């Protein structure tokens, strides 16, 4: 598995000289068995971090409020850490392609700023009615999916973006049916529909 992850990064790392990302990520393993994944993540961020940040901010029309984030890698569910204490770590599940999972969770950190906060709970009252289902997992992923595919595609190409979307849609079989529903909703909008929705939401902040 470790070799597969390292090969994935080697194949998918963008060409060109590395630049400073402007967002500091500190990668740490959940335990000593997974240190190689943290090492691979550091390599990815050193080579691709600046372009990942630039692409995510350009496509979404948002800017990262974080200046530094702790990222914990290990088995188990991923989490953006958004919405609570700003020092909350981001967690990545090592069972999935590293760039896919990292950009997904960073996307939540970006899009979460569009929500109204009530204590530590996200409120969706700032969003159009189409986003408000009463299921926070569904609603937050519909918001994320307005730009996630396009970020993946611009960074790594449509074949990789299609594969990663298929992986996420498959999470419905693990009990996360709202993920597939959110992807179907975003795909039905089409590229221009997603952009139009996102621009309107960002402009109305």
Number of C-alpha atoms within 10 A of each C-alpha: 9 13 10 10 19 19 13 15 20 13 9 15 17 17 8 8 8 14 13 14 17 14 16 14 20 16 23 21 20 17 11 9 9 16 17 17 24 20 14 20 24 17 16 19 25 16 21 24 22 16 18 22 21 14 17 24 17 12 17 21 17 15 15 17 11 14 9 15 19 16 23 22 25 22 16 11 10 19 21 23 20 23 19 12 9 13 12 15 19 22 25 27 17 22 14 16 17 21 22 21 21 22 18 23 20 23 25 21 23 22 24 20 18 20 18 16 15 9 9 10 13 18 17 20 13 14 19 11 9 9 19 17 11 9 10 16 14 21 20 21 23 23 24 25 26 29 22 24 23 21 25 24 14 15 20 17 13 14 11 16 20 13 12 19 18 13 14 17 19 15 14 14 10 7 9 15 15 19 22 20 16 23 21 14 16 22 15 11 14 12 14 10 14 19 18 13 14 20 16 12 16 15 8 10 11
